[in-house]
């Protein structure tokens, strides 16, 4: 599974996902000003299976269906 971490996720969480390919938005150099909706779209286009975030408000900001 390909997983991308939002900038607010502690990179130490990565060790719990060692059987998966994990990248961060910083590592793949996506623009830091991208909003959540843009990040979700970019992650989908790039072929990631999941995005991990600790943003408590994302469920109110985005249609996660």
C-alpha atoms as a printed R data frame, in Angstrom:
   type eleno elety resid chain resno       x      y      z
1  ATOM     1    CA   UNK     A     1   0.000  0.000  0.000
2  ATOM     2    CA   UNK     A     2   1.258  3.507 -0.844
3  ATOM     3    CA   UNK     A     3   0.637  5.974  1.976
4  ATOM     4    CA   UNK     A     4   1.365  9.685  2.159
5  ATOM     5    CA   UNK     A     5   1.638 11.632  5.424
6  ATOM     6    CA   UNK     A     6   0.303 15.154  5.736
7  ATOM     7    CA   UNK     A     7   2.779 17.688  7.126
8  ATOM     8    CA   UNK     A     8   1.205 17.519 10.593
9  ATOM     9    CA   UNK     A     9   1.777 13.778 11.140
10 ATOM    10    CA   UNK     A    10   4.820 12.878 13.249
11 ATOM    11    CA   UNK     A    11   7.226 10.942 11.024
12 ATOM    12    CA   UNK     A    12   7.780  8.457 13.868
13 ATOM    13    CA   UNK     A    13   4.384  6.968 13.018
14 ATOM    14    CA   UNK     A    14   6.054  5.580  9.907
15 ATOM    15    CA   UNK     A    15   7.657  2.750 11.906
16 ATOM    16    CA   UNK     A    16   4.203  1.232 12.512
17 ATOM    17    CA   UNK     A    17   3.695  0.967  8.752
18 ATOM    18    CA   UNK     A    18   6.984 -0.689  7.837
19 ATOM    19    CA   UNK     A    19   5.344 -3.124  5.412
20 ATOM    20    CA   UNK     A    20   4.042 -0.236  3.313
21 ATOM    21    CA   UNK     A    21   5.560  2.471  1.156
22 ATOM    22    CA   UNK     A    22   5.275  5.677  3.199
23 ATOM    23    CA   UNK     A    23   6.158  9.178  1.998
24 ATOM    24    CA   UNK     A    24   5.563 12.619  3.404
25 ATOM    25    CA   UNK     A    25   4.402 15.692  1.513
26 ATOM    26    CA   UNK     A    26   7.730 17.283  2.450
27 ATOM    27    CA   UNK     A    27   9.752 14.384  0.995
28 ATOM    28    CA   UNK     A    28   7.925 14.510 -2.311
29 ATOM    29    CA   UNK     A    29   8.234 18.306 -2.296
30 ATOM    30    CA   UNK     A    30   4.592 19.176 -2.759
31 ATOM    31    CA   UNK     A    31   3.990 22.866 -2.244
32 ATOM    32    CA   UNK     A    32   3.428 23.627  1.461
33 ATOM    33    CA   UNK     A    33   0.586 26.033  0.662
34 ATOM    34    CA   UNK     A    34  -1.660 23.367 -0.883
35 ATOM    35    CA   UNK     A    35  -4.957 23.070  0.945
36 ATOM    36    CA   UNK     A    36  -6.361 19.717  2.106
37 ATOM    37    CA   UNK     A    37  -8.631 19.300 -0.922
38 ATOM    38    CA   UNK     A    38  -5.719 19.945 -3.261
39 ATOM    39    CA   UNK     A    39  -3.522 17.543 -1.294
40 ATOM    40    CA   UNK     A    40  -6.163 14.818 -1.430
41 ATOM    41    CA   UNK     A    41  -6.488 15.272 -5.180
42 ATOM    42    CA   UNK     A    42  -2.722 15.291 -5.712
43 ATOM    43    CA   UNK     A    43  -2.336 12.136 -3.611
44 ATOM    44    CA   UNK     A    44  -5.015 10.384 -5.640
45 ATOM    45    CA   UNK     A    45  -3.469 11.418 -8.968
46 ATOM    46    CA   UNK     A    46  -0.026 10.282 -7.745
47 ATOM    47    CA   UNK     A    47  -1.417  6.814 -7.010
48 ATOM    48    CA   UNK     A    48  -1.395  6.855 -3.222
49 ATOM    49    CA   UNK     A    49  -3.872  4.502 -1.561
50 ATOM    50    CA   UNK     A    50  -4.220  6.510  1.644
51 ATOM    51    CA   UNK     A    51  -3.409  9.873  3.161
52 ATOM    52    CA   UNK     A    52  -2.744 10.095  6.897
53 ATOM    53    CA   UNK     A    53  -3.411 13.395  8.625
54 ATOM    54    CA   UNK     A    54  -3.892 14.573 12.167
55 ATOM    55    CA   UNK     A    55  -6.045 17.481 10.999
56 ATOM    56    CA   UNK     A    56  -9.057 17.305 13.315
57 ATOM    57    CA   UNK     A    57 -11.235 19.412 10.992
58 ATOM    58    CA   UNK     A    58 -10.713 17.608  7.690
59 ATOM    59    CA   UNK     A    59 -14.028 15.753  7.989
60 ATOM    60    CA   UNK     A    60 -15.818 19.121  8.065
61 ATOM    61    CA   UNK     A    61 -13.739 20.607  5.247
62 ATOM    62    CA   UNK     A    62 -13.785 17.779  2.703
63 ATOM    63    CA   UNK     A    63 -16.132 15.244  1.188
64 ATOM    64    CA   UNK     A    64 -14.235 12.073  2.135
65 ATOM    65    CA   UNK     A    65 -16.419  9.698  0.143
